Amino acid sequence: MSKIKELRQAAGLSQAALGAAIGADAMLISRLERGERRLSAETAIKLAAALSVPVGQLMGDAGIVASVKVTQSQDKLPAGATLYTPGGRDLPIRGLAMGGDGHMQMSSDAVDWTWRPPELAGVKHAFALFATGDSMEDAVMEGTILLVHPHQPVRPRDLCVIELVSGELIVKRLLRRTAKEYQLRQYNPPMDFAVAVDEIRHCWRVCGTQMP
């Protein structure tokens, strides 16, 4: 039984009722449950809200990291090295970053939570986003969790999340920044383009990714 069907039945909802709750029809729910339609990050967030479950239950088992056992002892590590013990599942996922022409915005509240990686340990205001769309598919697949460091400078060639003044979010690769514009790259279709500095509210560095 698919996870969506299992959760839908546990909630006592028909396919039609669940479809209506997310602004879709019963056919979409049926195709998702049979594996005939790929579950996008955007649809997963809507389904999770309708089913009152974490997004991770639909996008994948993010908790699998917690079950990995460390087998290497501290005394076998190179001099000066230490074992990293994964932190809690306390990194907020604050919405979706669109890889194409979209209108995704960041939520002030977490839509889900993921495991905090070493590079974000102790970093205040760090957050994550689900990637959606396919314009960056050579760099990140749809549904990938983007780990955002809010304080590190974005360097040329870095993957970055840009929040436009309009509130829209996009994920691109930074090529160069000048006093007037950000020069960016996407992969599908291949295209380099520029966005004026005064159209950008924030540009954050993506310091890593996770698969849900």
C-alpha positions as CSV (number, residue, x, y, z in Angstrom):
1,M,0.0,0.0,0.0
2,S,1.3,3.4,-0.9
3,K,2.1,5.9,1.9
4,I,-0.4,8.4,0.5
5,K,-3.2,5.8,0.5
6,E,-2.3,4.6,3.9
7,L,-2.4,8.1,5.4
8,R,-5.6,9.0,3.5
9,Q,-7.4,5.9,4.8
10,A,-6.1,6.6,8.3
11,A,-7.6,10.1,8.1
12,G,-10.9,8.6,6.9
13,L,-10.9,10.5,3.6
14,S,-11.9,9.4,0.1
15,Q,-9.8,10.2,-2.9
16,A,-12.3,12.8,-3.9
17,A,-12.2,14.5,-0.5
18,L,-8.4,14.6,-0.3
19,G,-8.3,15.9,-3.8
20,A,-10.7,18.7,-3.0
21,A,-8.7,19.6,0.1
22,I,-5.6,20.3,-2.1
23,G,-7.5,21.9,-5.0
24,A,-7.3,18.8,-7.2
25,D,-9.5,15.9,-8.3
26,A,-9.8,12.3,-7.3
27,M,-7.9,11.2,-10.4
28,L,-4.7,12.9,-9.3
29,I,-4.9,11.2,-5.9
30,S,-5.5,7.9,-7.6
31,R,-2.5,8.3,-9.9
32,L,-0.3,9.3,-7.0
33,E,-1.3,6.3,-5.0
34,R,-0.6,3.9,-7.9
35,G,2.8,5.5,-8.6
36,E,1.7,6.7,-12.0
37,R,2.4,10.4,-11.1
38,R,5.5,11.7,-9.5
39,L,4.9,13.5,-6.2
40,S,6.2,17.1,-6.4
41,A,7.4,19.0,-3.4
42,E,4.6,21.5,-3.8
43,T,1.9,18.8,-3.9
44,A,3.5,17.0,-0.9
45,I,3.3,20.1,1.2
46,K,-0.4,20.5,0.3
47,L,-1.1,16.8,1.0
48,A,0.8,17.0,4.3
49,A,-1.3,19.9,5.5
50,A,-4.6,18.1,4.4
51,L,-3.5,14.9,6.2
52,S,-2.0,16.7,9.3
53,V,1.3,14.9,8.9
54,P,4.9,16.1,8.4
55,V,6.0,16.5,4.8
56,G,8.8,14.1,5.3
57,Q,6.3,11.2,5.7
58,L,5.3,11.8,2.1
59,M,8.6,12.9,0.5
60,G,10.6,10.1,2.1
61,D,11.9,8.9,5.5
62,A,14.1,11.8,6.6
63,G,14.4,10.1,10.0
64,I,16.6,7.3,8.5
65,V,19.6,9.3,9.4
66,A,18.9,8.8,13.1
67,S,19.2,5.0,12.7
68,V,22.7,5.0,11.3
69,K,25.1,3.7,13.9
70,V,28.7,5.1,14.2
71,T,31.1,2.2,14.1
72,Q,34.4,4.0,14.2
73,S,35.7,4.7,17.7
74,Q,37.3,8.1,18.6
75,D,40.7,6.6,19.2
76,K,40.9,5.3,15.6
77,L,40.4,8.8,14.1
78,P,43.3,10.9,12.7
79,A,44.9,13.2,15.2
80,G,42.8,16.3,15.8
81,A,39.6,14.8,14.2
82,T,36.4,14.2,16.1
83,L,33.3,12.2,15.5
84,Y,30.2,14.2,14.4
85,T,27.1,13.2,16.2
86,P,24.0,14.3,14.1
87,G,22.0,17.0,15.7
88,G,18.3,16.9,16.2
89,R,15.7,17.2,13.5
90,D,15.5,20.9,14.3
91,L,16.3,22.7,11.0
92,P,13.2,24.3,9.7
93,I,12.1,23.8,6.1
94,R,10.5,27.1,5.3
95,G,8.9,26.5,1.9
96,L,9.8,25.9,-1.7
97,A,12.5,27.5,-3.9
98,M,11.4,27.4,-7.6
99,G,13.9,26.2,-10.2
100,G,11.8,27.6,-13.0
101,D,9.5,30.5,-13.5
102,G,7.4,30.2,-10.4
103,H,5.8,32.2,-7.6
104,M,7.0,30.3,-4.5
105,Q,7.4,32.2,-1.3
106,M,9.1,31.5,2.0
107,S,6.9,30.8,4.9
108,S,7.5,32.5,8.2
109,D,6.7,29.2,9.9
110,A,8.3,25.8,9.2
111,V,6.4,23.6,6.8
112,D,8.5,20.6,8.0
113,W,11.8,19.9,9.8
114,T,15.0,18.1,8.8
115,W,18.2,17.0,10.3
116,R,20.8,19.7,11.0
117,P,24.1,18.9,9.2
118,P,27.6,19.7,10.6
119,E,28.0,22.8,8.5
120,L,25.0,24.4,10.1
121,A,25.6,23.3,13.7
122,G,25.1,26.3,16.0
123,V,24.3,28.6,13.0
124,K,21.5,31.0,14.0
125,H,18.6,31.5,11.6
126,A,19.8,28.7,9.3
127,F,16.9,27.1,7.3
128,A,16.1,24.7,4.5
129,L,13.9,24.7,1.4
130,F,12.4,22.1,-0.9
131,A,13.6,22.6,-4.5
132,T,10.8,22.4,-7.1
133,G,10.7,22.8,-10.8
134,D,13.2,21.4,-13.3
135,S,15.3,24.3,-14.6
136,M,18.2,23.3,-12.2
137,E,17.8,19.5,-12.6
138,D,21.5,19.0,-13.5
139,A,22.4,20.5,-10.1
140,V,19.4,19.6,-7.9
141,M,16.4,17.2,-8.5
142,E,12.9,18.3,-7.6
143,G,12.2,17.5,-4.0
144,T,15.8,18.0,-2.9
145,I,16.2,19.7,0.4
146,L,18.4,22.8,0.0
147,L,20.4,23.7,3.2
148,V,20.8,27.4,3.5
149,H,23.5,29.2,5.4
150,P,22.1,32.7,6.0
151,H,25.4,34.4,6.9
152,Q,28.1,33.0,4.5
153,P,28.9,35.1,1.5
154,V,27.8,33.7,-1.8
155,R,30.7,33.1,-4.1
156,P,30.9,32.8,-7.9
157,R,29.8,29.2,-8.9
158,D,27.9,28.7,-5.7
159,L,24.3,27.4,-5.8
160,C,22.1,30.1,-4.3
161,V,18.6,30.9,-3.3
162,I,17.4,34.3,-4.2
163,E,14.4,36.1,-2.6
164,L,13.1,38.8,-5.0
165,V,11.6,42.0,-3.7
166,S,8.3,40.6,-4.9
167,G,8.7,37.7,-2.4
168,E,9.3,35.0,-5.0
169,L,12.1,32.5,-4.4
170,I,14.4,31.1,-7.2
171,V,17.4,28.8,-7.0
172,K,20.2,29.4,-9.5
173,R,24.0,29.3,-9.8
174,L,25.7,32.6,-9.2
175,L,28.2,33.5,-12.0
176,R,29.2,37.0,-11.0
177,R,27.9,39.9,-9.0
178,T,28.4,43.5,-10.0
179,A,27.3,46.8,-8.4
180,K,24.2,46.7,-10.7
181,E,23.2,43.1,-11.2
182,Y,23.5,39.4,-10.3
183,Q,24.6,37.2,-13.3
184,L,22.9,33.8,-12.9
185,R,22.8,30.4,-14.7
186,Q,20.1,27.8,-15.1
187,Y,20.4,24.4,-16.8
188,N,17.0,23.5,-18.3
189,P,16.9,25.1,-20.8
190,P,20.5,26.3,-20.6
191,M,20.5,30.0,-20.1
192,D,22.5,32.7,-18.4
193,F,20.7,35.9,-17.4
194,A,20.9,38.9,-15.1
195,V,18.7,40.2,-12.3
196,A,19.1,43.8,-11.2
197,V,20.4,44.3,-7.6
198,D,17.4,46.5,-6.7
199,E,15.1,43.5,-7.6
200,I,16.8,41.3,-5.0
201,R,15.9,41.3,-1.3
202,H,18.3,38.4,-0.2
203,C,20.8,36.1,-1.9
204,W,21.7,33.1,0.3
205,R,24.4,30.4,-0.2
206,V,23.2,26.8,-0.5
207,C,25.9,25.0,1.6
208,G,24.6,21.5,1.0
209,T,21.6,19.3,0.0
210,Q,19.7,16.3,1.4
211,M,17.4,13.8,-0.3
212,P,14.2,13.4,1.6
